[in-house]
Amino acid sequence: MLAFHAWFVPLIGYVVFRLLRRRLYRDVILFLCVSVPGYGLWLGIVNHRPIIITEVIARIMDAIMKVFGS
């Protein structure tokens, strides 16, 4: 677990630092919008609790069906 943080966080920090030095603010925002959720997904895998996307979609569909009464 510590190795995951030791590799992932500095890598993201390095990329953000380089983009900020070049004044690419929109690229920083875009990169963080993609990498932060990716960090969360990988964190679940490292903790042996991966998010199975099909189960999440099925739960969303069930909730929608209950709301609309179908």
N, C-alpha and C positions, 0 to 999 in steps of 0.2 A: 504494500500500500504506500509506504513512504517512497519507494522507488518511482511509483507512478507520479506522485506529486513532484518529485525531484526532477523528472524529465519533462513533464507536461507544462507546468507553470513557468519555468524559465524559458521554454521554447516560445510560449505565447507572449511572455514579457519581452523577449528579444525582438520578435516580429513587430509588436506594437511600438516598441522603442524606435526601431528603424523607420517605421511608417511615420511616426510623429516627427522624427528628425527631418524627414523629407516633406513635412507639412501636408501629408495626404490624409486629412482628417476624415473624409468620407470613407476612405479605404479602411481606416482604423475602426470606424463604426461597423462597417460591413464585416470585417474580419472578426470582431468581437461578437457580432450577432450570430455568426456561424460557429465560432470556436467555443463559446461559453456553453451553448446547449450540447455541443460535442463532448465537452469536458464532463458534463453531467451524465451523458450516456455512457462514456467510458468509465466513469466513477462507479456506476451501477454494475458494470461488467467486472471491474476489479473487486468489488464487494460480493461477487457471486450472486447478484440479483439483477440480471439483465432485464431491460424493458422489452417485452415482446410486443412489437408494434401491432400485430394483428389482434391481440387481446385488447389492447387499448382502443383500437378502432371498433371492435365488437361492442365494447362497453359504451362507447359514444353512440353507436347506432341503437343499442337497447335503450339508452336514456332518451334519445330523440323519439323512438317509437312510443315510449311511455308518455312523453309530453303530448304527442299528437293523438294518442289513444288508438293507435293501429295495432 
